[in-house]
Amino acid sequence: MALRELSSLEKYLGLKKPNKYSTQGDRKLPVLQSNNGPPLVGLVTISCQLLKEAKRPELLGDSAEKRAVVQQWLEYRVTKLDGCAKEDIKTILKELNLYLQDKVYLAGNQFTLADILMYYGIHPLIVDLAIQEKEKYANVTRWFDHVQHHPGIRHHLPPVVVLRNRVYPSGHH
């Protein structure tokens, strides 16, 4: 999965020459062989390198505080979300839903690498949610729908239909 995510990130960033990736270990960590140095290992490390190549540092945050928030979510992605057990999914969605209560994106009002990689990571979970569950995690669903419609993000993933309009009883106009 990580290799497709990196390929999609490259396309989003407009990098013309696709990199060659491999995987290592049981967890199939992505590896980028560098021409001038040791290989880079790990989704976050390689993604940050791709941002440097594309000259898109703003995707890491435009202030020290935002950069820290982005790094926190990138770490959350690889430590909590990747390979999470089925029983942990509700906890992750609940945490994310609470966090996104007053935010457009993970780093406030700025679209960042954290949104891209969390979107890629959470996509398989959202696809499996029933409409009622999507409503239960309304902030996650709103954020997810917003990110999936961000130009150039959804390359290898199918769109997920989310319920946009709630049906209210006729007395609530």
Secondary structure, 3 states (H helix, E strand, C coil): CHHHHHHHHHHHHCCCCCCCEEEECCCCEEEECCCCCCCEECHHHHHHHHHHHCCCHHHHCCCHHHHHHHHHHHHHHHHHHCCCCHHHHHHHHHHHHHHHHHCCECEECECCHHHHHHHHHHHHHHHCCCHHHHHHCHHHHHHHHHHHCCCCCCCCCCCCCCCCCCCCCCCCC
